[in-house]
């Protein structure tokens, strides 16, 4: 069967086109994965028109190894794996062995496909905060993919989670995931927080900064807002221990953390939170629904004829 992929095409509906591409030519430390399911993230879909025409899109996938690494490392042929790396939205993709993890039989590949980008982001930001046991953490954009994962992992780590979602109808679901407080805006948060996982950007970022306690950390993870940040005079002046603003985006050597994420799903301690699932030919439709805020959580694409 010819290898197919979703590629960037500014002239196609949604700026995405399904087309035939060359089969992967793996390096000695790469496996070839027959992709069964892929997942789409907000940032990937939002900036499609800025990608080079013909570039194979996506980063998250799950499937079966059909070609093992020539150097003997990594999973064997037939292994069910979750993978993270560029060009994931194709039938067959070469991934480095450090970018894949074996999926336990108890975990559906559909669920595994939803984990990589959002799971790695939330997990690594939380880890950088150090022990969060008993600390109060603020998660903005909590109904999104990263937000829902962050709420769960933070609560699992013993944090008191304050979730911000603009839609009050999301409150019951966020509480079920572990949020102790759910509000519709950062301005509604009472008191200070010890850390912030900020996914919205724009005015929300500065509002969250002002809620940060001395010594606290704010991690800017995403930018769903269409607005810039406006800095008032002395915006970053604060008495007491220094507050810090951090970037996010470390995805180096993801295999161990991918294995951890799927193990948490296996144990029933982490829910992938899939808000839309359908054939990969409908990705443009799913993107429109995501931008209209009609999809909570992740988009999962079934790779099939």
Secondary structure, DSSP 4 states (H G I P E B T S, - for coil): ---EEEEE-TTSGGGEEEEE-PPP---TTEEEEEEEEEEE-HHHHHTGGGSPTT-B--SEEEEEEEE--TTS-SPPTT-EEEEE-TT-SBSEEEEEGGGEEEPPTTS-HHHHHTTHHHHHHHHHHHHHT---TT-EEEESSTTSHHHHHHHHHHHHTT-EEEEE-S-GGGHHHHHHHT-SEEESSGGG--S-EEEEEE-S-THHHHHHHHTEEEEEEEEE-----SS---PPTTTT--SSSPPEEEE----TT-HHHHHHHHHHHHTTS----EEEEEEGGGHHHHHHHHHTT---SEEEEE---
